[in-house]
């Protein structure tokens, strides 16, 4: 598959973070009514992680779902 070269391994890491978030929380990490709202939440990293999770799990989610735009 050809692309513009802007997508790299970081997209895979982010995807793994999304999967683990879903497994641990039962829903997607970013949910909203519109695509624009979801993109805003992702760019501003408005992530809500359960406080009852182990510190290692919390750090994993924060590190894999962190975006620097």
N, C-alpha and C positions, 0 to 999 in steps of 0.2 A: 504494500500500500504506500502510495506516495503522499507526501504532505509538504507543507511549507517550511519544515525544519524547526518550527517554534515549539513543538511538543517533544518532551524528552522524558527521561525516567521519573521526573518529579510528578508527572501525571499518574504514573503507576503507583507511586507511594501514596499520593492523595487518594487514589481509588481504593487502596487497601485500607486506609484510614476510614473512608466512608463505609466500607463493608464491616469493619470492626465496630464502628459507632452504631451501625444498625443492629448488629448482633447483641451489643451490650445495652442498647436503649429501646429497641423495638420500633424505631422510626429513623428516617433520614436525618443527617446532622443539620441540614438547613431546609426548612419548609416555609412556604409562603403562598399567597394566592396568585402572585404574578411572577413571571420569570425575572422581571426587573428587581423585584423585592428579594428573590433568592440570590441573584447576583450581588446585590447590595450587601446582603448578610454574609456572603462568602468573602467579598473584598474587605469587609470591616471585621471579619472573623468574630461574628456574633454567635459564638458557640457555647452551648449550655451542656456541661458535662456533669453527670451525676456525682455528687460528693461522696457517696457511699462506695464508689469504686476504689480499688487499690491505687496507691500513688503511682505505681508503675503503669497501670492501665490509663490513668489520667494523663500522665506525661506522654505516653505513646500517642494517644488521641490528639493532644495539643500539638505535638511535633509533626504528626502526619497530616493534620488538617490545617496547619498554619499556612496562610498565604501572604506573600509579600508582593503586592501589586504596586 
